[in-house]
Amino acid sequence: MKDLKPFQLGSTQLDNPFFLAPMDGFTDYPFRTICKRLGAGVLVSEFINGLDIENQHPFLQQKIYFSEDEHPFGYQIFDDSPERLLLAAQYLREFNPDFIDINFGCSARNVTNRGAGAGLLRNPSKIAAIISTLVKNVDLPITAKIRLGWDNHNLNYLEVSHIIESEGAQMIAVHARTKVQGYSGKADWDAIARIQEAISIPVIANGDIRTPDDIDKVLQETGSSGIMVGRGALSNPWIFQRKYLEDIQPIERYKVFQLHFEKMLSFYGKRIGLILFRKHLHSYINSEILTRPQRIELFTQTESSGLENLVKQYIYQNHFSPGLNSPF
């Protein structure tokens, strides 16, 4: 098992550079705290729209909330305007995160169509302006997350990485796919290795890290300074302990489910919390083994007690053959 080595990011030492990736709609406060409990070393917010900060979106405070227990913690922001990104970074600086991360990797059409996220990979000079502006005006480490380029005919990740480093950013996370790929195809870990060799700031590997075996493989193949897991953590939050979901005992799985569910209800309120929690159910239950009526019953529950009882039942069903005693 290959170990992750600590490194310094500004005044913060990252003792465990195993990152939970920023994922819009998923890496909120309740889910981040679960991942932290299970071994995530560095947490990042959902990505935050500069326009939402400028316009003080009604749900902004909920989206930017984080607790002292979450350090090391960074905010990720996106926009197409250097000035608005600076406004956003300065606003978020007041909440004392450990770093500010700029999103140059989101492939969603509504983001790239406005020239933000991975759309900025087509405009390296603007990337330079963004990093330079923030480094000069924000007294926190500025980091970036990128993709390999717009498509396979425009792979400019080395150029972009050199720009990000030269303008003063202190770390780069690389999702080893292009914008056009989205989440399809295979991540090109070799490209991450080339970036790691080409620049001197830490490089964090991201993409297709779904199992404990993948962790060792990506570290071996890329030589990266750290790793970042997104979808792999949604399907198995125990990946931060380098464990497979099927190896987690039912009682442990149910206890973590209960904690996560309680945090969602407390943070969002009972009605909204229950609805929002549905997208996390597959972190605890393999819904593919359920019948269609069972899935409908599970995903349409309107009472927290009903959902808890079904989850308990299906966790048991996932792990034990008929006739064995229930562990609950």
N, C-alpha and C positions, 0 to 999 in steps of 0.2 A: 504494500500500500504506500503510494507516494505521498509525502507530507507537503502541506502548503507552508511556505516560509513567511514569517512576518515581514512587513516593510512599512516605511514611514510615509504618511500622506499629510503634508503640512506638519502641524504639531501633534497629529494623532498617529499612534502606532496601530496598524492593523495586524493584530496578533493572529487572526484567522481570516485571511482574504478569500473567504467563501461567501460570495455575494448572492443575495436574493435579487433577481432582476426586477426592474420597474415594469409593472404590467397594469395598464389602465383598467380600472374596474376590479382588480384582484388584489394588488399589494397595498391594501388599506391597513389601517392601524390594527384591527383584529388579526388579520392573516399574518402580518409582519411579526406580531408578538408570538404567534404560534411557531413560526419558523425560527425565531430567536430562541425560543424554549427548546427547539429540537436541534439547535447547533449552528444556525446561520451566523456567520461572523460579521457581515456588513449588510445593512438594510438600506433600501432606496425607496423613496416614495413612488406612488403612481406618478406618471408624467403629468406635469402641470402646465396648462396653457397660459402663456403670457397675457393673452387677452382677458382671461378670467381674473388675473390679478389686477390688471388695469381697470377692469369694469367691476371689480369686487363681486364676483359671482356669488349668489346666495349660499351655495354649498362649499365655498372656498375654505372656510375655517375647518370644516369637517375633513376636507381632503388633505389639508396641510398639517393636520394635527399629528404630533408624535410625542412619545413620552421619553423621559430621561433614561429609562431602562433600554431604549433602543439604540443608543450610541454603540459603535460608530454608525452614524446615519447621514444620508445625503438626500437632498431634494433634486429631482430631475425636472428640468423645464424645457419647453419647446416653443418656438416662434420663428418667424422669418425676418424679424426686425432686431438688429443689434441693440437699438435703443430700448425697445420694449423688453428684451431679455435682460438688459441691465436693470431696468426698473423692477422686474420680477425678482432678480437675484438680490438686489438691495433690500427689497421687501422681505424676502425669505431669510435673509441674513439675520434679521432681528430675532428669529426664533432659535438661533444658535445650533444649526446643523454643523456637521463636521466637514462637509464639502457641498459644492453646487455642481451638478452634472448637466451637460447640455446634450439634448437629444438630436443627433444627426442620423438616426437609424430607423425611426418609425416608418413603416411602409404603408400605413393606412392611407387610402386615397384622399380622404378629407383633410389629412395633414400634408401630404406631399403636393396636392393640387394648389395649396397656398404657398408652396416653396419652403415649407418647414420640414422637420424630420429628415428623412432620407432625401427629400427634395433638395436639400442644401448640398448634397454630394455633387450636384451638377454646377455648383457655384463655389468653388474652393476659396475664391477671394472673399466671399461673404463669411465663410467659416473662419478665415483669418481675422476678419474684422470683429466677429462675435467674440472669439477667444481673447483677442487683444483687449477689447473694450472691457470685458469682465475681469480679466487678470489685473488690469490697471486700476479698477475701481471697486473691487470687492476683496476684502481682506480674509478670504477663505480659499482653500485650494479649488481650482476650477478643473473639472474633468470632463470627458466627452465619451459618448457612446456612438459608434459608427457601424455601418455595413461596408461591404467590400466595394460597392459602387452602385450605379443605377441599374446596370444589367451586365451580362457577361462580355459585352463589347466595350464597356466603359468601367473597367476595374481600376479605379484610381485610389485604392486604399493606402498605398505607400505614399503617394503625394499628399493625401489628406492627413495621414498620420504625422508626416514630417511638419506640415503646417501647424497642426495642433500642438506638437511639441515645441516648435520654434516660437510660437506666440505665447508660451508660458504655461500651458495646461500641465497638470502633474500626473495624469493617468488617463489611459484609453481603454475602454471596454469594446470588444469587437464581436459583433454578431456576424458569423462567417457565412453570410448569404448576401445576395444583392437585393435591391429594392424590388425588382421584378419577381424574384423568387418568392418573396414574402416568407412563408414558412414551409414552402414546398422544397423538394429535392434534398440534397445532402449538404450539410455545412462543410465548408472547405477549411479544415483545421490547418492545412499547410500554409494557407494565407496568413493565419494568425502567427505561425512560426516565423514567417518572413517579416512581419511587422515587428515582432519581438527582437529579431536580429538587427532591424534597421534603425530602431530608436532606443533611447536610453531610459525613458520613463516607463513605469510599470504598465504591462499589457494584461488585460483580463479577458480570458477566453469565454465565449458564449456561443451557444448553438449546438443542438443535438446532445446535450449532456443530460441524459434521462435516467441513468442507472449508476450504481456505485462503480461498476466496471468502466463506464464512460469517463468517470473522474480520473482514474489512473491513466487511461488512454490519452485523454486530451492533455494532461500535464506532461506525459511522456513525449507526445508528438509535437507539442507547441513550445514547451519550455516557458509557458506563460507564468506571470507573477501571481496569478489568482484565477479563479473560475467564477462564473456567474450562471446561475440556474434560474430559468423562468418556468416554462411549461412542465419541466421535470418535477418542479416543486409543487405544482398544482395537482399533479397526479399522485405524488408521493412526497409529502412534506418531510418524511423521515430520511430523504436523500441527504440531508445535511449531517446525519449521523452515519452516512454511507451504508444505509440499510435498504433492503427491498421491502415494498409495502406488504408483500405476502408473508414476510418474516416477522411482522409486528403482531404480537399477541392480541387477541380480541379485546381483552380488558384495557390494555394500553391504548388501543385504537379508539375505543369508546370514550375513555377518559379525555383524550385530546379532542375528540369531536365535541364532547360536552363543554369543555373549556372554550373552544372556538365559537360554538353556538351561543354560549352565554355572553361572550364578548361582543358578538354581533348584535344580540338583542339589546344589550346595555348601550352600545355605541350608537346604534341607528334607531332604537325604539323597537318594540315587539313586532309590530306589523311589518315595517320595512326591513328590519333585521332578518325576519324569517324568510321573506321573499328573496333578499339578496344572498342569503346563505345557500339557496338551492344550487347555485353554480359551484359551491365547494363540496357538494355531497360526494362527488367522485373521488375526493381526496381520502374518503373513509370507506366507501362502498364501491365494489365493482358492479355497477348498474347493468353491465352487459349480461350478467347471469340471471337478471330478474326478468320475469315475464312482462309483457306490455301492460297488463292491468296493474302489476306491482309497481312498475315505473310511474304510471299515471298517478296511482295512489300516493307514492312517495313525493313526487314533484308538485303535487297540488295540495299538500297539507296546508291548512290555515291555522292550526293550533300547534304551539311549540311542543306540548306534551305528546301529541300524536306523532309529530316528526321524530321526537326522541325515541318513542317506542318502536317505530318502524326501523330506525337506524340500528337500534340495539338488536332487533330481530334479524336484520339483513347482515350485520356484521357476524352474528352467530352463524347464519346460513352460509356465508362465504367461507367459513373456516372449519366447520364441523359437519360430519356426515350425520344423516338421520339416525336417531337412537343414542347418540352421545349426549352426555349431560351438558347443559348450558353452563358456561362459566359465570353467568350473571346471577 
